[in-house]
Amino acid sequence: MDYPINRHPLFRYKTEFQSHEPEFDYLKSLEIEEKINKIRWCQSAYGALSLLSTNDKTIKFWKVQEKQVKKVCDLNVDSTKAMGNDPIVGSSISTSSKQYMANGGCTSNDFSLLSGGLPSLRLPMVTTLETNLMARCRRIYSHAHDYHINSISNNSDGETFISADDLRINLWNLEISNQSFNIVDVKPANMEDLTEVITSAEFHPIHCNMLAYSSSKGSIRLIDMRQSALCDTHSKLFEEQEAPGSRSFFTDIIASISDIKFAKDGRHILSRDYLTLKLWDINMDSGPVATFQVHEYLRPKLCDLYENDSIFDKFECCLSGDGLRVATGSYSNLFRVFGCSEGSKEATTLEANKNPMRRQGLTASRPSRSLGSPSGVARR
């Protein structure tokens, strides 16, 4: 949700649940971590929240809704005393003088009330104790990816979604968990010829036939599923031309796109590589319309980052609902927010708190830190 600049959203803890458990693939002798890679909200219905979650191999469809916890009360006997084989204390039926058969039957049906017994029987009552949020797994989508799933995305039709791994993108129907359709396959006949992998995939927010996916070579492909069952060709290709003489050993590594997001209106695509955020206009494939420097101070340290593998870290990105700001993560619990409207020079660094709000009292929010240095925004 978007709020006026003088009002900040307040998030309150609602519930939590275990989505995935550790698994083991016995055919491939491979451990599957419970770590969740992606979560995507689905269209809500009847007051329930629906979401998709995935780890490396398995996607689950969850329904979260309020459930009333009920209990039967007003019993005729004390339930704490009506346990075991002892006779029920306070019962209105006398059993001391009855003759029983070996099979437990009674030889006489002449029952009588105890003196001081219950004058009448009460019907038990069902009462509501409390209302809790309960999560229920509706469907499990599995055994469709040979490589680790890096993306899931809901379609605007509310019926289908895609899942992507390094080499393939599959199309699913939410109601069918045992069948999917492969719509993108970049796996070469000879794996030695492999030059790039799929890093992220996202459905268009309006047109249900269009989706985009990014690659490790820094390119974004827009495809139309109406063209063919297997989308081997793309409708548009977005990539930034390399400046002459700027190529180095790290060029391809830092150009790899780790995440893409469509703007709410579907007109722009936001992409994140290691050092920058880029904003693309889908009607202009010659290059990005804006480039935001996230942590340019790391460029002289790429050699050290390569040696400790930090250069391969992946970051996500997002746009605000009004499309006026973009945000992405950085190191040391920091994230960057940039203004992307025409002429905006907004560039803010914020620090995220690792402690959930439900475990601490409400305290005064820490003021954001604005960069006094140039905004690090380049526009075309």
Buried (B, 14 or more C-beta within 10 A) or exposed (E): EEEEEEEEEEEEEEEEEEBBEEBEEEEEEEEBBEEEBBEBEBEEEEEBBBBBBBBBBBBBBBBBBEEEEEEEEEEBEEEEEBEEEEEBEBBBEBEEEEEEEEEEEEEEEEEEEEEEEBEEEEEEEEEEEEEEBBBEEEBEBEEBBEBBBBBBBBBBEEBBBBBBBBBBBBBBBBEEBEEBBEBBBBBEEEEEEEEBBBBBBBBBBEBBBBBBBBBBBBBBBBBBBEEEEEBEEBBBEBBBEEEEEEEEEBEBBBBBBBBBBBBBEBBBBBBBBBBBBBBBBBEEBEBBBBBBBBBEEBEEEBEEBBEEEBBEEBBBBBBBEEBEBBBBBBEEEBBBBBBBEEEBEBBBBBEEEEEEEEEEEEEEEEEEEEEEEEBBBEBE
